[in-house]
Structures are given as structure tokens and as C-alpha cells.
Amino acid sequence: MLSKIKPRTTKVAKPVAKILGKAGIKPNHLTFLGLLFGIFSAWYIIKGEILVAALFVLLSSVCDLLDGALARTAEMTTEFGGFLDSVTDRYVDVILFLSLGIYGVDWVVVGLALSGALLVSYTRAKAENVIEKCDVGIAERSERLLILLAGLTTGYIYEAVLLIAVLSHVTALHRIGYTYLKVREKMTR
């Protein structure tokens, strides 16, 4: 859903990315900083300092937005950079959900949310081996982080994790169906 506003967020991120590039900051620096902020967020969730955790989730998300913008703006895109960004995003997802379980959110709901988040990424990666693009669905990473942020800042943490669990599995199933239809379409040509 948020991919539809990506051109606008890229437009906002571009000037910041230019400044970062001139300062000598590399996209991978931001990727690692985002991972570090994700670890801090998990630590604060476990400690029960939820608003501080929310701040670090936001900072991690901003780094995730800016690393790609910087790579494109400064013409520093690399295959490894894209790979590293994707892997660190998964690490952040895992540590955030594990910390929510330690904090006290029902482990079944945490497990469903975590598996759904991982399957959204996995289904896209596998689909794009057989079709050109598979970015469909209503709960990509940006949406999931916004839902989590909303839950952390409002106190509806359990509900946010449950919503992420449902929507991420809906997204993964949507991607499976979308890929099936695209592959069938290719076969009938």
C-alpha cells in the first residue's frame, strides 16, 4: 500500500541523502545504523520502556528509507548493498518480535507475526526468480512498522502484533496467488 507513495517519500529523502553523501556517509553505514537502532528498540521493549523503543523503531525505519535513497542518489547501488539491506531488515524484524514475546505479548501471536513478516519477504524473493516483480500486498515492511509504531505509542501492542500477524499472512498468500497467475499467464502466451 505504501509503495504507492514511495515516489513522494523518495522525493523527501533525496535532499537528505545528498547531504549524507556529501558528508561521506555510505548506504551500508545507514544499513548498519538501522540494525543498531533496531537492537536498541528491542532492548527498550524488553525493559518495558515502550516509548523509547518506539523512537528507536522510528529511527531504524528512517535509516532503512535513507540507505536506499542514498544509494540511488549518489549512484552507489550495489548488488551486495541490496542483499545486505534485505538481510538486516530481517534481523531487525526477528529481534523486534522476539523482544515483544519477552515483553509479554502472547508467543503464539508473536510467532504468527514473525513467520508472516518473514514469509512476505521470502515469497517476494522467490517469486522474483520466476516473474519480473512481486510487490503486491497490503502489509509490506513499511506498513508493518507503522502498525507496530502505532501499537507501541498507543499501548495497543498486542492488537498491533495480532494485526501484523493477520495482514502479513494475507500478503504472503496474495503473493503466492499473484505469482501463480503470472506464471500461468506466461505459459499461455
C-alpha positions in Angstrom: 0.0 0.0 0.0 2.7 2.5 1.0 4.6 1.6 -2.2 2.1 3.9 -4.0 3.5 6.9 -2.0 7.1 5.8 -2.5 7.8 8.4 -5.1 6.8 11.1 -2.6 8.9 9.7 0.2 11.8 9.3 -2.2 11.4 13.0 -3.2 11.6 14.0 0.5 14.5 11.6 1.2 16.6 12.7 -1.8 17.8 16.1 -0.4 18.7 14.4 2.9 20.5 11.6 1.0 22.5 14.2 -0.9 23.7 15.8 2.3 24.6 12.4 3.8 26.5 11.5 0.6 28.5 14.8 0.7 29.3 14.1 4.4 31.0 10.8 3.3 28.3 8.5 4.6 27.8 5.3 2.7 24.5 3.4 2.3 25.9 0.4 4.2 26.7 2.8 7.1 23.0 3.6 7.3 22.0 0.0 7.0 24.2 -1.0 10.0 22.9 2.1 11.9 19.3 0.9 11.2 20.2 -2.5 12.6 21.8 -0.9 15.7 18.7 1.2 16.3 16.6 -2.0 15.9 18.7 -3.7 18.6 18.2 -0.7 20.9 14.5 -0.8 20.3 14.3 -4.5 21.2 16.3 -3.8 24.4 13.9 -1.0 25.4 10.9 -3.2 24.6 12.3 -5.9 26.9 12.9 -3.2 29.6 9.3 -2.0 29.3 10.4 1.5 28.1 7.9 1.3 25.2 8.0 5.0 24.1 11.8 5.0 23.9 11.6 1.7 22.0 9.1 3.3 19.6 11.6 6.2 19.0 14.3 3.6 18.0 11.9 1.8 15.7 11.3 5.1 14.0 15.0 5.8 13.7 15.6 2.3 12.4 12.9 2.9 9.8 14.3 6.2 8.7 17.8 4.6 8.2 16.1 1.9 6.1 14.5 4.6 4.0 17.6 6.7 3.6 20.1 3.9 2.8 18.3 3.1 -0.4 17.7 6.8 -1.2 21.4 7.5 -0.7 22.5 4.5 -2.8 20.3 5.7 -5.7 21.0 9.4 -5.4 24.8 9.0 -5.1 24.9 6.2 -7.6 26.3 3.8 -5.0 23.8 0.9 -5.6 25.4 -2.5 -5.5 24.0 -6.0 -5.5 25.7 -6.7 -2.2 24.2 -3.5 -0.7 20.7 -4.5 -1.7 21.3 -8.0 -0.3 22.7 -6.6 3.0 19.8 -4.2 3.4 17.3 -7.0 3.0 19.1 -9.3 5.4 19.5 -6.6 8.1 15.8 -5.8 7.7 15.0 -9.5 8.5 17.3 -9.4 11.6 15.5 -6.3 12.8 12.1 -8.0 12.3 13.3 -11.0 14.2 14.7 -9.2 17.2 11.7 -6.9 17.4 9.2 -9.7 17.5 11.3 -11.8 19.9 11.6 -8.8 22.2 7.8 -8.4 22.1 7.4 -12.0 23.2 9.9 -11.5 26.1 7.9 -8.3 27.0 4.8 -10.4 27.4 2.9 -10.5 24.1 1.4 -14.0 23.6 4.1 -16.1 21.9 1.6 -17.7 19.5 0.7 -14.2 18.2 4.4 -13.3 18.1 5.2 -16.5 16.2 2.4 -15.8 13.7 3.5 -12.2 13.2 7.2 -13.2 12.8 6.5 -16.0 10.4 4.2 -13.8 8.4 6.8 -11.0 8.2 9.4 -13.4 7.1 7.1 -15.0 4.5 6.2 -11.7 3.0 9.9 -11.2 2.2 10.5 -14.8 1.2 7.6 -15.0 -1.2 8.7 -11.9 -3.0 12.3 -13.1 -3.3 11.2 -16.5 -4.6 8.6 -15.1 -6.9 11.0 -12.7 -8.5 13.0 -15.7 -9.6 10.1 -16.6 -11.9 8.3 -13.4 -12.6 9.5 -9.8 -13.0 8.1 -8.1 -9.9 6.0 -9.2 -7.0 5.5 -6.2 -4.7 1.8 -6.8 -4.2 0.0 -7.0 -0.8 -1.2 -4.8 2.0 1.5 -5.5 4.6 5.0 -4.9 3.3 7.6 -3.9 5.8 6.8 -0.2 5.9 3.1 -1.0 6.7 4.1 -3.5 9.4 6.5 -1.0 11.1 3.8 1.7 11.0 1.3 -0.7 12.7 4.0 -1.6 15.3 4.8 2.1 15.9 1.1 2.8 16.3 0.7 -0.1 18.8 3.8 1.0 20.8 2.7 4.6 21.0 -0.9 4.0 21.9 -0.5 1.0 24.2 -2.3 -1.4 21.9 0.8 -3.6 21.4 -1.0 -7.0 21.4 -3.5 -5.7 18.9 -0.8 -4.3 16.7 1.1 -7.6 16.7 -2.1 -9.6 16.0 -2.9 -7.2 13.1 0.6 -7.7 11.7 0.2 -11.5 12.0 -3.0 -11.5 10.0 -2.1 -8.9 7.4 1.4 -10.3 6.7 0.0 -13.8 6.1 -2.7 -12.3 3.8 0.1 -10.5 1.9 2.2 -13.7 1.6 -0.9 -15.6 0.3 -1.7 -12.8 -2.1 1.9 -13.0 -3.4 1.5 -16.8 -3.9 -1.7 -16.3 -5.8 -0.3 -13.4 -7.8 2.8 -15.4 -8.8 0.7 -18.4 -9.8 -1.4 -16.2 -12.1 1.6 -14.5 -13.6 3.4 -17.9 -14.3 0.2 -19.3 -15.8 -0.1 -16.2 -18.0 3.4 -16.6 -19.2 2.7 -20.3 -20.1 -0.4 -19.5 -22.2 1.5 -17.0 -24.4 
